[in-house]
């Protein structure tokens, strides 16, 4: 009897300890060791959020519910505003806009619409380990949507960049479901820059707002110089590796679902997660907006922390009443702007701006290289050594040369249009059964 009581006490203590750790875990713990973000690097994020919010408007010349301060967009500079009738269920609605003031060509993709069956079809088109791409695994439905979108708009984006000149950047932004499409679209664009007029890799940026876990860890680290993910405090979507279709299918019993996910992940060791090549992660460099603290009521002035994590890349579910509200694009835009204003107020410039920007760029490059080396050290499957990563811009042609080369290549094509499905297929071979199998050299960019 005494032995049974002892076992019960140990079990109760163990369960109580687990419950205490899980219930007291807050979102700020994920990034507590990360350095603070820089205002210049974070500055495009609120603009990207406002571009995504603009997709929800029927008429940008007479917006119905603009965010505080407005969209800051010239409706005459919108090249295309695609709705569900235009996309025909292949991807969510999107918008193409030219920001002359900041020299950006923006492609923004909206998030999941719970009332649209077509969005669920994109989510359901996936199974664990179903789709290999560029030396890793990705979400099949999101990859197909990204490829379809490029087939539709690559010519428009190329022409806009060639017309505006080499100083312009291509910004691809998305929220929730759209963030996964934007991230995978960015990978394809980076590997086929010649099809967009020879745009340099350094001129391509992706901002994944409330990102979906859409790619394996090696790809998430490899493209951290291009893809920037933004997470607000306790947001649930970047934190669970559970397939997206299960997450949104359980939206009416969400607390129970999160608790079961917490219970399951408790018994999965970190090493096992890292060595699973099929496990999907939130992409790229992470920007974490923190505004709540443990045992403190209300929201505090937000601060932004940033890093390229390899271990602990938002692996812990947060049992919080804010897990869904922190996923909303309207709230993310508001808090991102507050954080940016605070960073600008607290900035103390001690060096000339050009020198400061150069030093920051070198720090980012070193951090990216260190993250890749860490991935190799941890034996992350398919992780590339730093020497093979395409982060070095020295081998690229100058923007003017690339523009001329891209123009000549595009004009020499008899079809006059790039088939992005064929370019994606170059990364694969077919086996005897007709299934797609990754090529041995698929990790190298196909030019």
C-alpha positions in Angstrom: 0.0 0.0 0.0 2.8 2.4 0.9 4.5 1.7 -2.4 1.3 2.4 -4.4 0.9 5.7 -2.4 4.5 6.6 -3.2 4.0 6.0 -6.9 0.8 8.0 -6.9 2.6 10.9 -5.1 5.4 10.9 -7.6 3.0 10.8 -10.5 1.0 13.7 -9.1 4.1 15.7 -8.5 5.3 15.0 -12.0 2.0 16.0 -13.6 1.8 19.1 -11.4 5.3 20.2 -12.4 4.5 19.7 -16.1 1.2 21.6 -15.7 2.9 24.4 -13.9 5.7 24.7 -16.5 3.2 24.7 -19.4 0.6 27.0 -17.8 3.3 29.6 -16.8 5.2 29.4 -20.1 4.7 32.7 -22.0 5.7 33.7 -25.5 8.5 36.0 -24.5 10.5 33.1 -23.3 11.1 31.9 -26.9 13.3 34.9 -27.6 14.5 36.1 -24.2 18.2 35.5 -25.2 17.9 37.2 -28.7 19.3 40.7 -29.3 17.0 43.6 -29.9 16.0 44.4 -33.5 17.2 47.4 -35.5 14.8 50.1 -36.7 16.2 50.2 -40.2 15.8 46.5 -40.7 12.3 46.3 -39.1 11.0 49.4 -40.9 9.4 47.6 -43.9 7.3 45.3 -41.7 4.4 47.7 -40.8 4.2 48.7 -44.5 4.0 45.1 -45.5 1.2 44.6 -43.0 -0.7 47.6 -44.4 -0.3 46.3 -48.0 -1.8 42.9 -46.9 -4.7 44.8 -45.2 -5.3 46.7 -48.4 -6.3 43.5 -50.1 -9.4 43.3 -48.0 -10.7 46.7 -49.5 -13.0 46.7 -52.5 -11.9 50.1 -53.5 -8.6 51.6 -52.3 -9.6 55.1 -53.4 -12.5 55.0 -50.9 -11.3 52.6 -48.1 -13.9 51.4 -45.6 -11.8 50.4 -42.6 -8.2 51.6 -43.0 -5.8 51.1 -40.0 -4.8 54.0 -37.8 -2.9 56.5 -40.0 -4.3 55.0 -43.2 -2.7 52.6 -45.7 -0.2 55.2 -47.0 -0.7 53.8 -50.5 -1.4 55.6 -53.7 -4.3 53.6 -55.3 -3.2 54.7 -58.8 0.1 52.7 -58.2 -1.7 49.4 -57.7 -0.9 47.3 -60.8 -3.3 44.5 -59.9 -5.9 43.7 -57.1 -6.9 40.1 -57.6 -9.9 38.7 -55.9 -11.2 35.1 -55.5 -12.9 35.4 -58.9 -9.4 36.0 -60.4 -7.5 33.4 -58.5 -10.2 30.7 -59.2 -9.3 28.9 -55.9 -5.6 28.4 -56.8 -4.4 30.8 -54.1 -5.8 33.6 -51.8 -6.4 37.1 -53.2 -3.3 39.3 -53.7 -2.2 42.8 -54.6 0.7 44.2 -56.7 1.8 47.7 -55.7 4.7 50.0 -56.6 5.9 52.1 -53.6 7.8 54.9 -55.3 8.7 56.6 -52.0 10.5 53.5 -50.6 11.5 52.1 -54.0 9.7 48.8 -53.6 7.6 46.5 -55.8 5.3 44.8 -53.4 3.3 41.6 -53.9 1.1 41.0 -50.9 -1.0 37.9 -50.3 -3.9 37.7 -47.8 -4.4 35.0 -45.2 -6.9 32.2 -44.8 -10.6 32.9 -45.3 -12.5 30.5 -43.0 -15.5 30.9 -45.3 -13.7 29.8 -48.5 -13.5 26.2 -49.4 -10.7 26.9 -51.9 -8.3 28.0 -49.2 -8.9 24.7 -47.3 -8.1 22.8 -50.5 -4.7 24.5 -50.5 -4.2 23.4 -46.8 -5.3 19.9 -47.4 -3.0 19.2 -50.3 -0.2 17.9 -48.1 1.1 15.0 -46.1 4.1 14.7 -43.9 7.1 14.2 -46.1 5.0 14.4 -49.3 6.9 17.1 -51.2 10.7 17.5 -51.5 12.1 20.7 -52.9 15.5 22.3 -53.2 17.2 19.7 -50.8 14.4 19.8 -48.2 10.7 19.3 -47.6 8.0 21.9 -48.1 4.2 22.0 -47.9 2.9 20.7 -51.2 -0.3 22.8 -51.4 1.6 26.0 -50.7 4.3 25.2 -53.2 1.6 24.6 -55.9 -0.1 27.9 -55.0 3.3 29.8 -55.2 4.1 28.2 -58.6 0.6 29.2 -59.9 1.0 32.7 -58.7 4.4 33.0 -60.4 2.9 31.7 -63.7 0.3 34.4 -63.5 2.4 37.4 -62.4 6.1 36.8 -63.1 5.9 38.8 -66.3 4.3 41.7 -64.5 6.9 41.7 -61.8 9.8 41.5 -64.2 8.5 44.3 -66.3 7.9 46.5 -63.3 11.4 46.0 -62.1 12.9 46.6 -65.5 10.9 49.8 -65.9 11.7 51.1 -62.5 15.4 50.4 -62.5 17.9 48.4 -60.4 17.5 50.4 -57.3 14.0 48.9 -56.6 13.5 45.9 -54.4 11.0 43.1 -54.9 9.0 42.6 -51.6 6.8 39.5 -51.3 4.6 39.7 -48.2 1.9 37.3 -46.9 -0.1 36.7 -43.7 -1.0 33.3 -42.3 -1.7 31.0 -45.3 -0.4 33.7 -47.6 2.9 33.8 -45.6 3.7 30.2 -46.6 3.0 31.0 -50.3 5.1 34.1 -50.1 8.0 32.2 -48.5 8.1 29.4 -51.1 7.6 31.9 -53.9 10.6 33.8 -52.7 12.7 30.6 -52.8 11.7 30.0 -56.4 12.4 33.6 -57.4 15.8 33.6 -55.7 16.8 30.4 -57.6 15.6 31.8 -60.9 16.4 35.5 -60.8 17.3 35.6 -64.5 13.6 35.0 -65.2 12.7 38.3 -63.4 15.2 40.4 -65.3 18.3 39.4 -63.3 17.3 41.0 -60.0 20.0 40.5 -57.4 19.4 38.2 -54.4 20.0 41.1 -52.1 17.0 43.0 -53.7 14.5 40.2 -53.0 12.8 40.3 -49.6 10.0 38.2 -48.1 8.0 39.2 -45.0 6.0 36.3 -43.6 3.6 37.8 -41.1 2.3 35.2 -38.5 4.1 32.6 -40.6 2.9 29.1 -41.3 5.4 26.3 -40.8 6.0 25.5 -44.5 9.6 24.3 -44.9 12.2 22.0 -43.3 14.8 23.4 -41.0 17.7 23.4 -43.5 15.6 25.5 -45.9 14.5 27.8 -43.1 18.1 28.6 -42.2 19.4 28.6 -45.7 17.1 31.4 -46.9 17.3 33.5 -43.7 18.9 36.3 -45.6 15.8 36.6 -47.9 12.8 35.5 -45.7 11.9 37.5 -42.6 9.2 36.0 -40.3 7.3 38.2 -37.9 5.6 36.7 -34.8 3.5 38.6 -32.3 4.0 37.3 -28.7 1.9 34.1 -28.3 0.7 33.5 -31.9 -0.1 29.7 -32.2 0.6 29.2 -35.9 4.5 29.4 -36.0 4.6 27.2 -32.8 3.0 23.9 -33.8 4.3 21.5 -36.3 0.8 20.0 -36.5 -0.5 20.0 -40.1 -2.3 23.2 -41.0 -5.5 21.4 -41.9 -5.8 20.0 -38.4 -5.1 23.4 -36.8 -7.9 25.2 -38.7 -10.2 22.2 -38.6 -10.2 22.3 -34.8 -10.8 26.1 -34.5 -14.0 25.5 -32.5 -12.3 23.4 -29.9 -9.0 25.2 -30.0 -8.0 25.1 -26.2 -8.4 21.3 -26.1 -6.4 21.0 -29.3 -3.5 23.1 -28.0 -3.5 21.2 -24.7 -3.2 17.8 -26.6 -0.4 19.2 -28.7 1.5 20.4 -25.6 1.1 17.0 -24.1 2.3 15.2 -27.2 5.3 17.5 -27.7 6.4 17.1 -24.1 7.6 13.5 -24.9 9.4 14.3 -28.1 13.1 15.1 -27.4 14.7 18.1 -29.1 17.3 16.0 -30.9 14.6 13.9 -32.4 12.8 16.9 -33.8 16.0 18.4 -35.3 16.9 15.1 -37.0 13.5 14.6 -38.6 14.0 16.0 -42.2 10.3 16.1 -42.8 9.4 18.3 -39.9 8.3 21.8 -41.1 9.3 25.1 -39.5 8.6 28.8 -39.6 10.9 30.2 -42.3 13.9 32.5 -42.3 15.0 35.1 -39.8 12.6 35.6 -36.9 11.4 38.9 -35.6 9.5 38.4 -32.3 7.3 41.3 -31.1 7.1 41.0 -27.3 4.6 43.0 -25.3 3.5 40.9 -22.3 5.4 39.7 -19.2 5.0 36.9 -16.7 2.5 37.7 -13.9 2.0 41.2 -15.3 -1.4 42.5 -16.4 -2.0 44.3 -19.7 0.3 45.0 -22.6 3.6 46.9 -22.3 5.4 49.0 -24.9 6.4 46.4 -27.5 10.0 45.5 -28.2 11.4 43.5 -31.2 13.9 40.7 -30.8 15.5 39.0 -33.7 17.7 36.0 -34.5 18.2 33.1 -36.9 17.5 30.3 -34.4 18.3 26.7 -35.2 17.4 25.1 -31.9 14.1 26.1 -30.2 12.6 27.7 -33.3 9.2 28.4 -31.7 8.7 24.8 -30.6 6.6 25.5 -27.5 2.9 26.0 -27.6 1.8 28.8 -25.4 -1.5 28.1 -23.5 -2.8 31.7 -23.5 -6.0 33.5 -24.2 -4.1 35.6 -26.7 -2.9 32.8 -29.0 -5.6 33.6 -31.6 -5.8 37.4 -31.2 -2.0 37.6 -31.7 -2.5 36.0 -35.1 -4.7 38.8 -36.4 -3.1 41.0 -39.1 -4.7 44.2 -37.9 -3.3 43.8 -34.4 0.1 42.8 -35.7 0.3 45.9 -37.9 -0.7 48.1 -34.9 1.9 46.6 -32.5 4.6 46.5 -35.2 4.2 50.2 -35.8 4.3 50.9 -32.1 7.5 48.9 -31.8 9.1 50.7 -34.7 8.2 54.1 -33.3 9.7 53.1 -30.0 12.9 51.8 -31.6 13.3 55.1 -33.4 12.8 57.1 -30.2 15.4 55.0 -28.3 17.9 54.9 -31.1 21.2 56.6 -30.2 23.3 57.1 -33.3 27.0 57.1 -32.4 28.4 56.5 -35.8 27.6 58.0 -39.3 24.6 56.2 -40.8 26.4 54.7 -43.9 29.0 53.1 -41.6 26.4 51.9 -39.2 24.4 50.2 -42.0 27.6 48.6 -43.4 28.4 47.2 -39.9 24.9 45.9 -39.5 24.9 44.2 -42.9 28.2 42.4 -42.0 26.7 41.3 -38.6 23.7 39.8 -40.4 25.9 38.0 -42.9 28.0 36.6 -40.0 24.9 35.6 -38.1 23.5 33.8 -41.1 26.8 31.9 -41.6 26.9 31.0 -37.9 23.4 29.6 -38.1 24.3 27.4 -41.1 27.4 26.1 -39.3 25.2 25.4 -36.2 22.8 23.4 -38.4 25.7 21.3 -39.7 27.0 20.8 -36.2 23.6 19.5 -35.0 23.5 17.1 -37.9 20.4 18.7 -39.3 19.5 16.6 -42.5 20.5 18.2 -45.8 22.0 21.2 -44.1 24.6 22.8 -46.4 28.1 23.9 -45.3 28.6 27.7 -45.4 30.8 27.4 -48.5 27.8 26.1 -50.6 25.3 28.6 -49.5 24.2 31.2 -52.1 24.6 34.2 -49.8 27.7 35.5 -51.5 26.8 38.3 -53.9 30.3 38.6 -55.3 29.7 36.1 -58.1 26.6 37.9 -59.2 26.6 40.5 -62.0 25.9 44.1 -61.3 22.3 45.2 -61.3 22.7 47.1 -64.6 24.4 44.1 -66.3 21.8 41.7 -64.9 19.0 44.0 -66.2 20.5 44.0 -69.7 21.1 40.2 -69.6 17.6 39.6 -68.3 16.1 41.7 -71.1 18.1 40.0 -73.8 17.2 36.5 -72.4 13.5 37.3 -72.1 13.4 38.8 -75.6 15.2 35.8 -77.1 12.6 33.3 -75.9 10.3 32.3 -78.6 7.4 31.6 -76.3 7.7 35.0 -74.5 6.6 33.5 -71.2 8.3 31.4 -68.5 6.6 28.2 -67.4 7.4 28.1 -63.7 6.1 24.6 -63.3 8.9 23.4 -65.7 11.5 25.3 -63.7 10.3 23.7 -60.5 10.4 20.3 -62.2 14.2 20.8 -62.9 14.8 20.1 -59.3 13.3 16.6 -59.6 13.7 13.3 -61.5 11.1 10.7 -61.9 11.5 7.1 -60.8 10.2 4.0 -62.5 6.8 4.5 -60.9 6.6 8.1 -62.2 7.0 9.7 -58.7 9.1 12.8 -58.2 12.5 12.2 -56.6 14.9 14.9 -55.6 18.0 15.2 -57.8 21.4 14.8 -56.2 22.4 18.4 -57.1 18.9 19.9 -56.3 20.4 21.9 -53.5 22.3 24.0 -56.0 20.4 26.9 -57.5 19.1 26.1 -61.0 20.0 29.0 -63.2 
